[in-house]
Amino acid sequence: MLKFDEINSKSLQEYRAGLLNRYEDFKSRNLKYDMSRGNPCKEQLDLSMGMLDITDYESCDGRDCRSYGVLDGIPEAKQLFAELIEADLDEVIVGGNSALNMIYDTIARAMCFGVSDSEIPWGKLPKVKFLCPCPGYDRHFAICELFGIEMIVVDMKSDGPDIDAIEKLVSEDEAIKAIICVPKYSNPDGITYSDDVVDRLARMKTKANDFRILWDNAYAVHHLFGEGDRLKNIMKSCKDAGNEDRVFVYMSTSKISFPGAGVAIMAASKTNVSKIKKQLAVQMIGPDKMNQLRHVRFFKNVGNIEAHMRKHAEIIEPKFSAALDILSAELGGKEIAWWNKPKGGYFISLNTLDGCAKEVVAMVAEAGVLMTPAGATFPYGKDPRDRNIRIAPSLPSVDELKNAIEIFCVCIQIASINKLLLMK
Amino acid sequence: MLKFDEINSKSLQEYRAGLLNRYEDFKSRNLKYDMSRGNPCKEQLDLSMGMLDITDYESCDGRDCRSYGVLDGIPEAKQLFAELIEADLDEVIVGGNSALNMIYDTIARAMCFGVSDSEIPWGKLPKVKFLCPCPGYDRHFAICELFGIEMIVVDMKSDGPDIDAIEKLVSEDEAIKAIICVPKYSNPDGITYSDDVVDRLARMKTKANDFRILWDNAYAVHHLFGEGDRLKNIMKSCKDAGNEDRVFVYMSTSKISFPGAGVAIMAASKTNVSKIKKQLAVQMIGPDKMNQLRHVRFFKNVGNIEAHMRKHAEIIEPKFSAALDILSAELGGKEIAWWNKPKGGYFISLNTLDGCAKEVVAMVAEAGVLMTPAGATFPYGKDPRDRNIRIAPSLPSVDELKNAIEIFCVCIQIASINKLLLMK
């Protein structure tokens, strides 16, 4: 098909009339699909039901996991998840059901008490700023916004966030205390940071001597279409650069076992972990150890987790493929939308022509398809070019998804023609 | 037996020689008992194993509890626990496995963002003070200490904390932002606040217009030796007094089902809950709903929870009775120790002669019995009269407990004689 901006107005109008007919047809079918978030589907949740068959709850050191205690995780859970997160045993904390909550708690503690190198708590400073690679994860931005942290947008490139810009910013501004990011199969772009970006983040000079990297490795083993990317171990890079206290790493089994009842893990230097555990001991008595034991007994080792992730991939790859095929068939060559083919994670990121994203998401919503709000992938929900849309294909069935993506493509074309006609 | 202080020095010395023999004999047996915390024993944990037999995880509104979502609890959990905590459905939040963590979070949020009536976050104020009825719960004090909150000791009386003193303090000092307490079967004294104390806490005039009552109702249904006490519903009292936003109520099933894997509940006014939920939505996606469903399917209604608690009582009452019998037999009439017979909760609180508690706890530790550290029941771990010791009889077997309490009584007598001889 021709590029849309090379087609004359009359032809565009005629083409739009056909699209509007398709749109009205979809609307009349009263569809109701949810593509708003990275939700695993029922078949994926069923993969982990075997872990519920456990009948005794004694940990390897003879502890009754039903009772109180064990702040940082039972030994076998620390063993398994330390290997998964690529850290030493005394560098990990195995917690409850939410890595997001661990990230929130890290930031809350930094605001109230500072981190190990802070002279004063971040909350007592006149201004705290975080670097936010964008497009990014809306829940990260929401935490920053709640705590009044100013978010500085850093553009994403094909190998990670713009590291030249980052190096310059952190070297000049003492108020920049952290970068918060998803370094592997980034949300939503599916980009894995290159070794060079990881190393430069680890070794860059920062004006704030208590600068921190909040490394939300949410999709560490969540490959699609093959072996997947390898992310350099940032804890090792930080150690090599003499900045071992700089990074906090987070993972969870939310998209490995159960999103509502998984296990979250964080890793950091011994100094950081020791400080965190002192504060954590005041906050709680211990995480749900019964659930930790369920996970360890079921998965046993990292190899089994990887094999389990291939089963997840087999379920969701056809959905990603179907979505990508329809995007290509409907939008290919028209120069009105650009998207990635992810090698892992849960999303396809799509850019429309500038100024069209909000209109598209509103139109598909009217046809019964719930997508992530336009703008959500930027701080304060404001995409400066109003063009980025996050597609989460995992939850609907393949047939539902095909319908949903078709509606989506119809809406993108209508909105694009509306825009192009205005400009002509 | 005579009162110790009416016995002459020589006789006391002779008596002490016999006690020291008993003590050495205990030491030679290399015992190892834990009476340090309110830990349920194995037989108690076994009572709830039936809840693990659940095989489907669909909530009453058709939601898959294995996946993300539902910030404030699944509907059937809200229904059950709202009734238990005596609040309306829109006044409760059903959370994860720890009420302590909910209390910590409440205080952390107040420090970072203030509460619904705050003009500025508490953490931005030059000074924040909490009232702490004492003896009290060490983990409450630890949270205050971590946040730099100044703790003001309020004496416990037989019907609750000294309410005259409280009314005076809060009417004069704007920096006093809260009282934190266990109002039923108080930790460690086992005292239930009277209706009058509840009502006066609810209606008292406070200089701080964002004053809060942190009402840790940890032992609401944890009766011993009969029907138990009734605690007046403070949310109703606060409403009646026009102060409905004043109170946060906390409960958990830690000592109903599993201490490490229970369900925590909080209740507050609609205004408070609405504000909390906005902040909570940034902190987390949702609690472990699978575990909430296990609890609801197993208990079904409050009547069954009460019946279940009678089974707990049948297991631990013989331990409390054995402890109380030995205390009476060994210490009765000697005027060197005073203790309560609790009608519920998990503790016996004992006062020695002034200045003896630390010595006693150290001596029993040397004989292999771990008790709560002396001083733990006061802020900063400092009991001004060094006399209060918390006994937690639930974990050891009856036979172990008998040994442990006997050692304890021997040590109290030795320490008391040491003190009395010094004073003669």
Boltz contact constraints between the chains, C-beta under 6 A:
constraints:
  - contact:
      token1: [A, 39]
      token2: [B, 67]
      max_distance: 6.0
  - contact:
      token1: [A, 39]
      token2: [B, 68]
      max_distance: 6.0
  - contact:
      token1: [A, 45]
      token2: [B, 66]
      max_distance: 6.0
  - contact:
      token1: [A, 66]
      token2: [B, 45]
      max_distance: 6.0
  - contact:
      token1: [A, 66]
      token2: [B, 258]
      max_distance: 6.0
  - contact:
      token1: [A, 67]
      token2: [B, 39]
      max_distance: 6.0
  - contact:
      token1: [A, 67]
      token2: [B, 259]
      max_distance: 6.0
  - contact:
      token1: [A, 67]
      token2: [B, 260]
      max_distance: 6.0
  - contact:
      token1: [A, 68]
      token2: [B, 39]
      max_distance: 6.0
  - contact:
      token1: [A, 68]
      token2: [B, 259]
      max_distance: 6.0
  - contact:
      token1: [A, 68]
      token2: [B, 260]
      max_distance: 6.0
  - contact:
      token1: [A, 96]
      token2: [B, 96]
      max_distance: 6.0
  - contact:
      token1: [A, 97]
      token2: [B, 288]
      max_distance: 6.0
  - contact:
      token1: [A, 98]
      token2: [B, 284]
      max_distance: 6.0
  - contact:
      token1: [A, 101]
      token2: [B, 283]
      max_distance: 6.0
  - contact:
      token1: [A, 101]
      token2: [B, 284]
      max_distance: 6.0
  - contact:
      token1: [A, 104]
      token2: [B, 283]
      max_distance: 6.0
  - contact:
      token1: [A, 108]
      token2: [B, 108]
      max_distance: 6.0
  - contact:
      token1: [A, 142]
      token2: [B, 282]
      max_distance: 6.0
  - contact:
      token1: [A, 143]
      token2: [B, 282]
      max_distance: 6.0
  - contact:
      token1: [A, 146]
      token2: [B, 282]
      max_distance: 6.0
  - contact:
      token1: [A, 258]
      token2: [B, 66]
      max_distance: 6.0
  - contact:
      token1: [A, 259]
      token2: [B, 67]
      max_distance: 6.0
  - contact:
      token1: [A, 259]
      token2: [B, 68]
      max_distance: 6.0
  - contact:
      token1: [A, 260]
      token2: [B, 66]
      max_distance: 6.0
  - contact:
      token1: [A, 260]
      token2: [B, 67]
      max_distance: 6.0
  - contact:
      token1: [A, 260]
      token2: [B, 68]
      max_distance: 6.0
  - contact:
      token1: [A, 260]
      token2: [B, 286]
      max_distance: 6.0
  - contact:
      token1: [A, 260]
      token2: [B, 289]
      max_distance: 6.0
  - contact:
      token1: [A, 261]
      token2: [B, 288]
      max_distance: 6.0
  - contact:
      token1: [A, 261]
      token2: [B, 290]
      max_distance: 6.0
  - contact:
      token1: [A, 282]
      token2: [B, 142]
      max_distance: 6.0
  - contact:
      token1: [A, 282]
      token2: [B, 143]
      max_distance: 6.0
  - contact:
      token1: [A, 282]
      token2: [B, 146]
      max_distance: 6.0
  - contact:
      token1: [A, 283]
      token2: [B, 101]
      max_distance: 6.0
  - contact:
      token1: [A, 283]
      token2: [B, 104]
      max_distance: 6.0
  - contact:
      token1: [A, 284]
      token2: [B, 98]
      max_distance: 6.0
  - contact:
      token1: [A, 284]
      token2: [B, 101]
      max_distance: 6.0
  - contact:
      token1: [A, 286]
      token2: [B, 260]
      max_distance: 6.0
  - contact:
      token1: [A, 288]
      token2: [B, 97]
      max_distance: 6.0
  - contact:
      token1: [A, 288]
      token2: [B, 261]
      max_distance: 6.0
  - contact:
      token1: [A, 289]
      token2: [B, 260]
      max_distance: 6.0
  - contact:
      token1: [A, 290]
      token2: [B, 261]
      max_distance: 6.0
